[in-house]
Each structure stands twice: as C-alpha cells, then as structure tokens.
Amino acid sequence: MTLIITGSEGTIGRRLRRAFPGCIGIDRAAGAEIRADLSTIDYREPAIAAALRDVDALIHLATSADPDAPEAVHWQAVIDAARLFAACAAQGVGRIVVASSDWAAPKNGAAINSYGRSKLALESLAAMYAMKPRSARVIRIGWVPHDPAALAAAPDWLRRNHWDDDRLVEAFRQALEARE
C-alpha cells in the first residue's frame, strides 16, 4: 500500500513512519519527503498533485497536539483539513484515516474545549469524505506522550488513557485495512 502521512515528523507521525516503511511524509519539519505547511501548501503544484494521485491512502495527523492552544490554532486545523481532503478527493485518494482525540468526547464531566470541537469538526469532514467510492476512518486517540519516559510521572487518569506504540500502530493498521 502506498501511503502519505501528514504531520509525519510529529510525535505520532514518527511512530507511524517506522511502522509503515516507504510512506511519504508531509510536514513543515525537516525529515519529511514533502516539506510544506498545510495552511499554505499548493495542492495544484505538479509534484504535490502527483503524490496524492499515486497513493492508496492518506493518514492525517497534522494538527496541533496542544489542547490549550489558542482557538485560532484549532480553527486553522479545520481549514487545513478541509483543503487537504478536497485535494485528496480531486486526486482520487481512495481512503483517508483521520486522527481525532478523546477530547472530542471528554470523560468524567470535563467540558469540551476548542481543541475537542476541532476534532469533532475533523470527524465530520471525514464523514463527508467517505462518499463512495472513497472511504474514511477516524481514530480517537488517547494520550501519546512525546517522551515515553513521561508516563512514569503522569497522573493516574492520564496513564489510564495512554496509548503505547503497539496500540497506536494496530489502530492505524486496522483502519487502513478495513473494508466498507
């Protein structure tokens, strides 16, 4: 399977790149095959259009991982995803897998914030994308620390929501392989 991962150089992206060798990374950080910011990328540029046209699936991770980031950051993530998904549809990408978060449905009476609402918006965009013959899957991810050593010092409630690399990779593998 030919695969693109947006946000390929982030905490989750790097883990998935190891699990899916040969994937194409899109990120504004060094190390990605396509260095671009999703807020300014030109999807009509021939190399970008060709990359999308030639893949079987795309995993979308490129959003802020900070639930406390300013609201404008989360608005931009929704705008970026809408542009990306429209480009994927135009180029015939058959399947997308979208990373969401448990923040989209907070537990223990916690109030939803702009981060969680942006994740709900991404889930809705994925549902819109999933019109035949395309498909889309959403994965509500728990806590994936940047540094795995942070797990030892985390509070109990956060440790209970921890996703290790095996769980993370398996969830994405199943989403990529799922049949409608």
Steps between C-alpha positions, in 0.01 A plus 500: 500500500630842404441742786537869585517617861440869575668615818759231435765655722282543810470272802254260339623547144851379579362189666277421203780563250700223669199269474425581134837507323503669163220741587522859380513761772354847474608737775643848545786344700820358356492130422180498298513412132270794432583804713190713518265671740142384442373855537699618197564188290398524135328172421501591128880502492588206269716304747240531777211407270696201369583380852130504591397341172744211548406389853251247628439673834583802711530528878428851626680595822606858426321696771609654827536245778449772762147502645575839654619670179311815403168451325644643177743206482212252508297697244801485270525122545142462376565729201819310416322165518215620278749614234697174528193278475372695198840453332492128584153470346611686187802272457309177571650398835285199585534498877587744774555428867457796731646530847249638746522508876320397815461875552217480243294326771650595837460258788428552867283808446777708344381776267586484132739774386594642159751217449226241553260689277763514225535122526123463462519720191777278357282196565215666309732584210611135492136388487444740211804358322369145532274515197524200268745405359711673767523397863611661822570376850542699819708390797445668835844478650580516867820641647820441305779682685780663304746333737394150613684563828224749588269207566663426836431849636149539351191507721291182516218636281747580222684167527166321462455680167852423375543349155828317455659454158351153449145621564553807284641310202237227522215753500636667185577167333142383559358829373707475183398139439129533591256421227176688459 
